[in-house]
């Protein structure tokens, strides 16, 4: 178990690697929660604080576009500025929640490479201004492309990222399902399972340049499906780790692995994956549903307030019920409750590396 401590707030560079090392040595992982606005970001930060755990906040391209506002005419600009705005929001607030936060962008396929490059433009400017990168890492998901193109593009962008203390996340093999326009339900079964030799190839090309994490597919699927549809095989992760370790004489579990499509997964499979060097598990579908369920329950319980400002019979005003702060908060609370479960499943509860306020001042 790591005895390292970090300043609360957004972590990057060596601090990010310290956090990953603590996860792997401690046998736990961090939930990576997709967010779409300040409500979901604040709920994630509150949940991390409540559970005394560090956390990963991430945006898909669609989430970033929504954050900027659907009224923006330029969709690409909205994807860029939404991500930048969300990142600055997290930078401003994270340290005040007293936890360490990893800032990340989710799946970016070939057509979204310009999005990543535009975010790096902003990241380089932010680094010049503050000495820190805007994001901890970006994901480049070229798993649908030829592996040589996947790794050469990942190498090219990582060479740019390391100059501002950033990491990259890549994907080998394909996560089933679809998320914000990335992915498909029609995938050959063999592509859902990454080959250990491909993981070794990624290590050989990327590790000499800088830090990378790897989403290796072992039957993962975005979304929630009926039991029996998803066949998770975590032993693929074990075999990939073993091949890299044996080839290069590294320490145990050298690859920093990511579990995509975590929503709805069997808890036993999650627990097994943790033993193979998984430090991050994506959760989106379940937290989306939790937020919606929380709002929905409140609306159904206060149905009249969402049809009338004033009760047509008693004259009672309903402002306290239809005030957005009231029902949006119900969504946040429900999302936090679902994240309580995620932190527990990933064994991350109570394991934050963040220094307390008094310790930060002393330091």
Secondary structure, 3 states (H helix, E strand, C coil): CCCCCECCEECCHHHHHHHHHHHHHHCCCEEEEECCCHHHHHHHHHHHHHHCCCEEEEECHHHHHHHHCCCCCCHHHHHHHHHHHHHHHHHHHHHHHCCEEEEEECCCCHHHHHHHHHHHHHHHHHHHHHCCCCCCEEEECCCCCCHHHHHHHHHHHHHHHHHHCCEEEEEECCCEEEECCEEECCCCHHHHECCHHHHHHHHHHHCCCCCEEEEECECCECCCCCCCCCCCCCHHHHHHHHHHHHHHCCCCCCCCEEECCCCCCCHHHHHHHHCCCEEEEEECHHHHHHHHHHHHHHHHHCHHHHCCCECCCCCCECHHHHCHHHHHHHHHHHHHHHHHHHHHHCCCCCCCCECCHHHHHHC
